[in-house]
Amino acid sequence: MKQIAIYGKGGIGKSTIASNISAALNEQGVNVMQVGCDPKRDSTRILAGGHLIPAVLEIYRDKLRHGQDAHAISLDDIVFKTPSGHLLRRSGRSGAGNRLCGTRGSHGRSRF
């Protein structure tokens, strides 16, 4: 498994670059999982054809709100497959001030 991380200040095209790299690798037959961490959901939304992918924390809170066990989350709940074969997952939370994504917490819990 190879991991590619794209960092930088806002507005420089990180989501566009990440989505294009994922699309190019996918077209070459490489299995790709895009883990989006941008608060506007751009990187996963591009690959999902405009559909919004919920963040892991959003799914977790929704399950708790409906009385389900906190450990009831499965990979099928948090990893979404597009018709073209991309696997998509969103970490962190939506909105400005998203500080969770650059921490060890978001990446350390992502190991499946």
FENRAQUI-V637734 format. One line per field, one symbol per residue. ss: DSSP state (A for helix, B for strand, O for the rest). phi: phi as a letter, one per 20 degrees, with the letter a starting at -180 (. if undefined). burial: + if it has 16 or more other C-alpha atoms within 10 Angstrom, else -. Layout:
# FENRAQUI-V637734
ss: ???
phi: ???
burial: ???
This chain:
# FENRAQUI-V637734
ss: OOOOOOOOOOOOOAAAAAAAAAAAAAAOOOOOBBBBOOOOOAAAAAAOOOOOOOBAAAAAAAAAAOOOOOOOOOAAAAOBBOOOOOBBBBOOOOOOOOOOOOOAAAAAOOOO
phi: .dccddcqffndngfffffffffffffenefcdedecefemffefgfemnfeeffgfffgfffffemeffeefdgffddddegeofdcbddmbeofmfeffeefffefeeed
burial: -------------++--++--++--+-----++++++++-++++++++----++++-+-+--+--------------+++----++++++++++------+----+------
